[in-house]
Amino acid sequence: MTDWPVGYGRRVLAEVDSTNAEAARIAPTLAGPEWILGLRQTSGRGRRGRDWRSQDGNFAATLVMQPKEAPDVIALRSFVASLALFDAFVAVTARPEAFSLKWPNDVLLNGGKVAGILLESAGFAGGMPSHIAIGIGVNLAHAPDASQLEATATRPVSLLSECGAPVSPEEFLEVLAPAYAHWEHQFVTYGFEPIRTAWIARAARIGEVITARTMREEFVGTFDTVDKSGNLVLKTAQGPVSIPAADIFF
């Protein structure tokens, strides 16, 4: 069992509507960062307001924090969380070659989606959020039924089915929390560049042709890099394109 990181709180709830919603409720009472783990989540949500359901035995947690940086810097913590997830998966499986990071917020296992991240900011005053919630969902024991997803969605997988690794939500939090604390320290000490470098080294499909769909446009090009603002950079027939937000398809 790893050591719990100093300065981080922890609360485990038998049932909660949404760990991100719980984060918003308790944020004003917190003196520092706190992990919230919901063993059963009844009203979870994903990116762009999509419904997100977590089956019993899967991991649904949120880290609520009160960072002081500008919103564009705060948003880069999705990359911090991605690296922490990668390290946590390697810790419980010893299979680094099986995992990769899909821009902007997913972790892949053998090419299938095993985890996702939802970062939300709230309580804005003077253009600055009072807190952020980094929601993390992991298919530890079960994967969603692919027939219930969009036809173009990345194939869902679970840690148990792909690796035969039975890991409880509480056990996963024990390795994820210190992994996050490590990368958070790197981020606040050295800035985004070491995070960006580490993320690119673990990126899925870099150097390959992918499709990026925004709310209004679709771009097809070679995944070149992630820039210093966290944007996806594609090489297209029309030249390089920098994309701040999109759904990615392989």
Residue pairs with C-beta under 8 A, 6 or more apart in sequence:
1 174
2 91
2 174
2 175
2 178
3 178
4 10
4 174
4 177
4 178
5 177
5 178
5 180
5 181
7 32
7 33
7 181
8 32
8 33
8 34
8 35
8 63
8 177
8 181
9 30
9 32
9 33
9 34
9 35
10 34
10 35
10 37
10 173
10 177
11 34
11 35
11 36
11 37
12 37
12 39
12 170
12 173
13 19
13 22
13 36
13 37
13 38
13 39
14 39
14 40
15 38
15 39
15 40
15 41
15 42
16 22
16 36
16 38
16 40
16 41
16 42
17 41
17 42
17 43
18 38
18 41
18 42
18 43
18 44
18 45
18 135
19 36
19 37
19 38
19 41
19 44
19 60
19 61
19 62
19 133
19 135
20 44
20 45
20 62
20 118
20 120
20 133
20 135
21 43
22 36
22 38
22 62
23 36
23 62
23 64
23 131
23 133
23 135
24 122
24 123
24 131
24 133
26 34
26 36
26 64
27 64
27 66
27 122
27 123
27 130
27 131
27 133
28 123
28 130
30 64
30 66
30 131
32 66
33 63
33 64
33 65
33 66
34 63
34 64
35 61
35 62
35 63
35 173
35 177
36 61
36 62
36 63
36 64
37 59
37 60
37 61
37 169
37 170
37 173
38 54
38 60
38 61
39 56
39 169
40 54
40 56
41 53
41 54
41 60
44 51
44 52
44 53
44 54
44 60
44 135
44 137
45 51
45 52
45 118
46 52
46 116
46 118
46 137
47 105
47 116
47 118
52 116
52 118
52 137
53 144
54 60
54 137
55 141
55 142
56 141
56 142
57 140
57 141
57 142
57 168
57 169
58 137
58 138
58 139
58 140
58 141
58 142
58 158
58 169
59 115
59 136
59 137
59 138
59 140
59 169
59 172
59 173
60 135
60 136
60 137
60 169
61 135
61 136
61 169
61 173
61 176
62 133
62 134
62 135
62 136
63 81
63 133
63 134
63 136
63 180
64 131
64 132
64 133
64 134
65 77
65 131
65 132
65 134
66 130
66 131
66 132
67 73
67 74
67 77
67 129
67 132
68 128
70 128
71 121
71 127
71 128
71 129
72 229
73 192
74 121
74 129
74 132
75 119
75 121
75 230
76 187
76 192
76 195
76 230
77 119
77 132
77 134
77 184
77 187
78 104
78 105
78 117
78 119
78 134
78 230
79 192
79 195
79 196
79 199
79 226
79 230
80 180
80 183
80 184
80 186
80 187
80 195
81 117
81 119
81 134
81 136
81 180
82 101
82 105
82 107
82 117
82 199
82 202
83 101
83 179
83 183
83 195
83 198
83 199
83 202
84 176
84 179
84 180
84 182
84 183
85 107
85 115
85 117
85 136
85 138
85 176
85 179
86 96
86 99
86 101
86 107
86 202
87 175
87 179
87 182
87 183
88 172
88 175
88 176
88 179
89 95
89 98
89 99
89 107
89 109
89 114
89 115
89 159
90 96
90 99
91 175
91 179
92 159
92 165
92 167
92 171
92 172
92 175
93 159
93 163
93 165
95 163
98 109
98 110
98 162
98 163
99 107
99 108
99 109
99 114
99 202
100 107
100 108
100 111
100 202
100 203
100 204
101 107
101 108
101 199
101 202
101 203
101 204
102 108
102 113
102 154
102 203
102 204
102 205
102 248
103 203
103 204
103 223
103 226
103 232
103 248
104 230
104 232
104 245
104 246
104 248
105 116
105 117
105 118
105 119
106 113
106 115
106 116
106 117
106 154
107 113
107 114
107 115
107 116
108 114
108 154
108 204
109 157
109 159
109 162
109 163
110 157
110 162
111 155
111 204
112 143
112 154
112 155
112 156
112 157
112 162
113 139
113 153
113 154
113 155
113 156
113 157
114 138
114 139
114 143
114 156
114 157
114 158
114 159
114 162
115 136
115 137
115 138
115 139
116 136
116 137
117 134
117 135
117 136
118 134
118 135
118 136
118 137
119 132
119 133
119 134
119 135
120 132
120 133
120 135
121 129
121 131
121 132
121 133
122 129
122 130
122 131
122 132
122 133
123 129
123 130
123 131
124 130
136 176
138 159
138 172
139 156
139 157
139 158
139 159
140 158
140 159
140 160
140 167
140 168
140 169
140 172
141 158
141 159
141 160
141 166
142 158
142 160
143 156
143 157
143 158
143 161
144 156
146 153
146 155
146 156
149 156
152 249
154 250
159 165
159 167
160 166
160 167
183 195
183 198
186 194
186 195
187 195
192 228
192 230
193 228
196 226
196 228
196 230
199 226
200 206
200 225
200 226
203 223
203 226
204 250
205 223
205 250
206 223
206 224
206 225
207 222
207 223
207 224
208 222
208 223
208 250
209 220
209 221
209 222
209 223
210 220
210 221
210 222
210 223
210 234
210 248
210 249
210 250
211 218
211 219
211 220
211 248
211 249
211 250
212 218
212 219
212 220
212 221
212 232
212 234
212 243
212 246
212 247
212 248
212 249
213 219
213 246
213 247
213 248
213 249
214 243
214 245
214 246
219 234
219 236
219 241
219 243
219 246
220 234
220 236
221 234
221 235
221 236
221 237
221 241
222 234
222 235
222 236
223 232
223 233
223 234
224 233
224 234
224 235
224 240
225 233
226 232
226 233
227 233
227 242
229 242
229 244
230 244
231 242
231 243
231 244
232 242
232 243
232 244
232 246
232 248
233 240
233 241
233 242
233 243
234 240
234 241
234 243
